[in-house]
């Protein structure tokens, strides 16, 4: 029995062969602790530094501005809670968007419980926040704005550069969760204007369990875990050398393949959309039609539930939305924030292609989804 066609790359991506090859020696042969002064430790420390340079190169940062973490969730927590710990008491106002991932929304809620004031800026029907609306939420005591670069469900891109044009002159720090966009789009931190940026390795061909936080030099931030002084004192604990090497290799691979990879993903995504729209009258696109991730297609199939459709199309592996809460039947918080009605929201599925996706797989997946939708139309409603 063959595996279903994988169209869930926003949940996680396969580890690229080049990445596994780079990581493997650090699992089999090289075991040193980077903090050790002997040859085994120095070798590990050099590998970590090389990976730091590779990750920095992908986003146009300096190597010392990269802090390795265990995942994007940890990086987001470090960004919000670490900045909160570093700033004076008079700066206790935080601004986020209404479609942030729980990895940002949850630490923001923790800060609110600790006495911070939290402003949540709404999004439009496409899932995009207005930079002007963010600017209107700024106050003299605003310390930090955190707006994701690309939404993990509908793929809509946020106007981070425009937001930075409002925050920077006011001395307000800007963080962006770019877990979904790094490796799919060519990003440069200076062009974005961010002070902090989150990366997730398993979203662009590295293994799960490794992430990074970009921290612009001079940004006020303190650790949220306490221990030794690894990662410039911001992330104590012995470094996971093998996974750090893997993240560096994935970053180098992405830097080499972009922007050609973005163009290829966009063609595959649009091919899938065209085939579905041609065969399913009333198919609705959720998210911005242009300003979205090149690999993401979030659509609602009329007259069926998304869960029922994916169950009927068992030759396709896709999801209803965020993998973090894919088993819940409640309407997606992202779609609710966009003003999407319950019926349309329950009929939605997220289809996301990746660097290994083939045109033939897209065509077969489209045919399977169309056949599943057609079969469900024949089921009597009682």
Buried (B, 14 or more C-beta within 10 A) or exposed (E): EEEBBBBBBBBBBBBBEBBBEBBEEBBEEBEBBBEBEEEBBEBBBEBBBBBBBBBBBBBBBBBEBBBBBBBBBBBBBBBBBBBBEBBEEEBBBBBBBBBBBBBBBBBBBBBEEEEBEBBBBEBBEBBBBBBEBBBEBBBEBBBBBBBBBBBBBBBBBBBBEBBBEBBBEEEBBBBBBBBBBBBBBBBEBEEBBBBBBBBBBBBBBBBBBBBBBBBBEEBBBBBBBEEEEBBEEBBEEEBBBBBBBBBBBBBBBBBEBBEEBBEBBBBBBEBBBEBBBEBBEEBBBBBBEEBBBBBBBBBBBBBBBBBBBBEBBEBBBBBBBBBEEBEEEEBBBBBBBBEBEEEBBBBBBBBBBBBEBEEEBBBBBBBBBBBBBEEBEEEEEE
